[in-house]
Amino acid sequence: MSKEETIFGDDWPYSKAKSSLLRSAAIVIREQGPRSATLKNISGRAGVTEPAIFRHFDGVDGMFESLHAVAALFYARFTACLEGDEPTGMDRLEAGVSRIFDSLAANADFAYVVAKPDPIFRQYPRLKEKDAGMYASLAEAFTDCFKSAKADGSLLPGADPSALASAALGLFYQVLYAWVDDVEGYSLHRDGMKAFRAYLAIARNPGRAASSGAKAPAKTKGAAKKR
């Protein structure tokens, strides 16, 4: 059975049928909250019978494990977007966050799963343990960007990279939450990047202007179209 084509390419492990059910579950969660992710609601959204879900997943628990795997794929991509040697410092962070928002904007169905995994998976201790690793990796990537900014002189003199990274990560999540609350009306590219660039302007060394390349949202190769 052929796999669904997504922004993750060969890393996406699910068939088109499984992907459809996962997407339906994610939409139910986004629109009605985690407690509404029942077999009845998910199957109704997907347009299949409840028994059909058991042909692809081990019930709701099996589907939630796969949803968590989807969240993990997104977080791994977030970290990858912030890594690399070029550009450096503040420009690297700006370009990386732009790439992240580009990926998310093309996958609004999974907005809640990505932005608020805690209330979805809190009843699964094993998955919650994995959450900590996802968050830590992203936090480390943010911190590395600010350390790079200190090294290349683009960070405000005397500023603490770790403290600024923590604040930037908090803003990042605030943007995601605003997007989840209004997926159709809140633009990650316009509203999200405006908020993020305003923060970067405060943290940036006034003697180091942003490079022109960091301002343009980078396109994610093979980005899926918004469904």
C-alpha positions in Angstrom: 0.0 0.0 0.0 1.5 3.3 -1.0 2.4 5.9 1.6 0.9 9.3 1.9 3.1 12.0 0.3 3.9 14.6 3.0 6.6 17.2 3.8 8.5 14.4 5.6 9.1 12.4 2.4 10.4 8.9 3.2 10.3 9.6 6.9 6.5 9.5 6.8 5.6 5.9 7.7 1.9 5.8 7.1 -0.3 4.6 4.2 -2.9 6.9 2.6 -5.6 5.1 4.6 -3.8 5.5 7.9 -2.9 9.1 7.1 -6.5 9.9 6.4 -7.6 8.5 9.8 -4.8 10.3 11.6 -5.7 13.6 9.9 -9.3 13.1 10.8 -8.4 12.5 14.4 -6.2 15.6 14.5 -9.0 17.7 13.0 -11.5 16.4 15.6 -9.0 17.3 18.4 -8.4 20.7 16.9 -12.0 21.6 16.5 -13.5 19.9 19.6 -10.7 19.1 22.0 -8.8 16.0 23.0 -11.7 14.3 24.8 -13.7 14.3 21.6 -11.3 12.0 19.9 -13.6 9.0 20.1 -13.9 6.2 17.6 -17.4 7.6 16.7 -16.2 11.1 16.1 -13.1 10.1 14.2 -14.8 7.6 12.0 -17.6 10.1 11.3 -15.0 12.7 10.3 -13.2 10.2 8.1 -16.3 8.9 6.5 -15.7 5.3 7.5 -17.2 2.8 10.0 -15.8 2.4 13.5 -14.6 -1.2 12.8 -12.5 0.2 9.8 -10.3 2.0 12.3 -9.3 -1.4 13.9 -8.0 -2.6 10.5 -5.4 0.1 10.7 -4.8 0.8 14.4 -5.1 -0.9 17.7 -8.1 1.1 18.6 -7.9 4.7 20.0 -4.8 3.9 22.0 -3.0 2.8 18.8 -4.1 5.8 17.0 -2.9 8.1 19.7 0.5 6.5 19.6 0.7 7.2 15.9 -0.5 10.8 16.5 2.3 11.2 18.9 4.8 9.9 16.3 3.4 12.5 14.0 4.1 15.2 16.6 7.6 13.8 17.0 8.2 14.1 13.3 7.3 17.8 13.4 9.5 18.5 16.4 12.4 16.8 14.7 11.8 19.0 11.7 11.7 22.1 13.9 15.1 21.3 15.3 16.5 20.6 11.9 15.3 23.9 10.6 17.3 25.7 13.3 20.5 23.8 12.7 23.3 24.5 10.2 26.3 26.7 9.8 24.8 29.3 7.4 23.3 31.7 8.1 24.6 32.3 11.6 23.3 33.8 14.8 20.1 35.9 14.7 19.7 35.4 11.0 19.9 31.7 11.5 17.1 31.8 14.1 14.9 34.1 11.9 15.3 31.9 8.8 14.8 28.7 10.8 11.6 29.9 12.5 10.3 31.1 9.1 10.9 27.6 7.7 9.1 26.1 10.7 6.1 28.3 10.2 6.1 27.5 6.5 5.9 23.7 7.3 3.1 24.3 9.8 1.1 26.5 7.6 0.9 23.7 5.0 -0.3 21.3 7.7 -3.0 23.1 9.7 -4.9 19.9 10.3 -2.2 18.9 12.8 -2.1 22.3 14.5 -3.4 21.2 17.9 -1.3 18.0 17.9 1.9 20.0 17.3 1.1 23.0 19.5 -0.5 21.3 22.5 0.6 17.7 22.8 0.5 17.7 26.6 -3.3 17.6 27.0 -3.6 15.0 24.2 -1.1 12.5 25.5 -1.1 13.2 29.3 -2.9 9.9 29.9 -0.1 8.0 28.3 3.0 8.1 30.7 5.3 6.5 28.1 4.4 9.1 25.5 4.7 11.9 28.0 8.3 10.8 28.7 9.0 11.3 25.0 7.4 14.7 25.1 10.2 15.9 27.4 12.8 14.9 24.9 11.0 16.7 22.1 10.8 19.9 24.1 14.4 19.7 25.2 15.8 19.2 21.7 13.9 22.3 20.5 15.0 24.4 23.5 18.6 23.4 22.8 18.3 24.4 19.2 17.0 27.8 20.2 19.8 28.2 22.7 22.4 27.2 20.1 21.1 29.9 17.8 21.6 32.6 20.5 25.0 31.3 21.3 25.9 31.5 17.7 24.5 35.1 17.7 26.8 35.9 20.6 29.7 34.4 18.8 29.1 36.3 15.5 28.3 39.6 17.2 24.7 39.8 16.2 23.4 39.5 19.8 22.9 42.5 22.0 26.1 43.1 23.9 26.0 41.7 27.4 22.8 39.7 26.8 22.4 36.2 28.2 21.9 33.7 25.3 20.1 31.2 27.5 17.6 33.7 28.9 16.9 35.2 25.5 16.4 31.7 24.1 13.9 30.8 26.8 11.9 34.0 26.1 12.1 33.3 22.3 10.8 29.8 22.8 8.0 31.1 25.0 7.0 33.5 22.2 7.2 30.7 19.7 4.6 28.7 21.6 2.4 31.8 22.0 2.4 32.2 18.3 1.4 28.5 17.9 -1.4 28.8 20.4 -2.7 31.9 18.6 -2.6 30.0 15.4 -4.5 27.0 16.8 -7.2 29.2 18.2 -7.7 30.8 14.7 -6.2 28.6 12.0 -8.1 30.4 9.2 -7.5 33.9 10.4 -4.1 33.9 12.0 -1.2 33.9 9.5 2.0 32.3 10.7 3.9 34.1 7.9 2.3 37.5 8.5 1.3 37.6 12.2 3.7 35.0 13.6 6.8 36.3 11.9 5.9 39.9 12.7 5.8 39.1 16.4 9.0 37.0 16.2 10.9 39.7 14.2 9.8 42.3 16.8 11.4 40.2 19.5 14.6 39.6 17.5 14.9 43.3 16.9 15.1 43.8 20.7 17.7 41.1 21.1 19.7 42.0 18.1 22.9 44.0 18.3 21.9 47.5 16.9 25.1 47.6 15.0 24.3 44.4 13.1 21.3 44.7 10.8 19.4 41.5 9.7 20.7 40.1 6.4 18.3 40.4 3.5 18.3 36.6 3.1 16.9 36.1 6.6 13.8 38.2 5.9 12.4 36.0 3.1 10.5 33.0 4.2 12.3 29.9 3.0 10.3 27.4 1.2 10.3 23.8 2.5 11.2 21.3 -0.2 8.2 19.1 -1.0 5.8 21.1 1.2 2.4 19.5 1.2 -0.5 21.6 0.0 -3.0 22.7 2.7 -5.9 20.3 2.9 
